[in-house]
């Protein structure tokens, strides 16, 4: 590991460990949107379907070129 990278990591760790000044707003706000409450649970399935669709497209292109 490069010494510059190590110094940057140490500086970033120290910066993140320092508490926020009181004049900053609380950064833990989480926006809520209307919609399906289980949409985050669907993400792995949607990612798998996307990857599967792309793989099928690549296979079809390869067969078409051959």
C-alpha positions as CSV (number, residue, x, y, z in Angstrom):
1,X,0.0,0.0,0.0
2,X,1.2,3.4,-0.9
3,X,2.1,5.7,2.1
4,X,0.0,8.5,0.6
5,X,-3.0,6.2,0.4
6,X,-2.4,5.2,4.0
7,X,-2.2,8.8,5.1
8,X,-5.4,9.7,3.3
9,X,-7.2,6.7,4.9
10,X,-6.0,7.8,8.4
11,X,-7.1,11.4,7.8
12,X,-10.5,10.3,6.5
13,X,-10.9,8.0,9.5
14,X,-10.1,10.8,11.9
15,X,-12.4,13.2,10.1
16,X,-15.3,10.7,10.2
17,X,-14.7,10.0,13.9
18,X,-15.0,13.7,14.8
19,X,-18.5,14.8,15.9
20,X,-20.5,17.2,13.8
21,X,-20.5,20.8,14.8
22,X,-23.8,21.8,16.5
23,X,-24.7,24.3,13.8
24,X,-25.0,21.5,11.2
25,X,-28.5,19.9,10.7
26,X,-29.0,16.3,11.6
27,X,-27.8,14.2,8.7
28,X,-29.8,11.1,9.7
29,X,-32.9,12.2,7.8
30,X,-34.5,9.6,5.7
31,X,-37.0,10.5,3.0
32,X,-40.1,8.4,2.6
33,X,-41.9,8.1,-0.6
34,X,-45.3,6.6,-1.4
35,X,-45.3,3.3,-3.1
36,X,-44.8,-0.4,-2.3
37,X,-43.4,-0.8,1.2
38,X,-41.5,-4.0,0.1
39,X,-39.7,-2.4,-2.8
40,X,-36.3,-2.7,-1.1
41,X,-36.9,-6.4,-0.6
42,X,-37.5,-6.8,-4.3
43,X,-34.1,-5.4,-5.3
44,X,-32.1,-8.7,-5.3
45,X,-34.8,-10.3,-7.5
46,X,-34.9,-7.3,-9.9
47,X,-31.1,-7.3,-10.1
48,X,-31.1,-11.0,-10.9
49,X,-33.7,-10.6,-13.6
50,X,-31.8,-7.7,-15.2
51,X,-28.5,-9.7,-15.2
52,X,-30.3,-12.7,-16.6
53,X,-31.9,-10.7,-19.4
54,X,-28.6,-9.1,-20.3
55,X,-26.9,-12.5,-20.5
56,X,-29.6,-13.8,-22.8
57,X,-29.1,-10.8,-25.0
58,X,-25.4,-11.4,-25.2
59,X,-25.9,-15.1,-26.0
60,X,-28.4,-14.2,-28.7
61,X,-25.9,-11.7,-30.2
62,X,-23.1,-14.3,-30.1
63,X,-25.3,-16.9,-31.8
64,X,-26.4,-14.4,-34.5
65,X,-22.8,-13.5,-35.3
66,X,-21.6,-17.1,-35.5
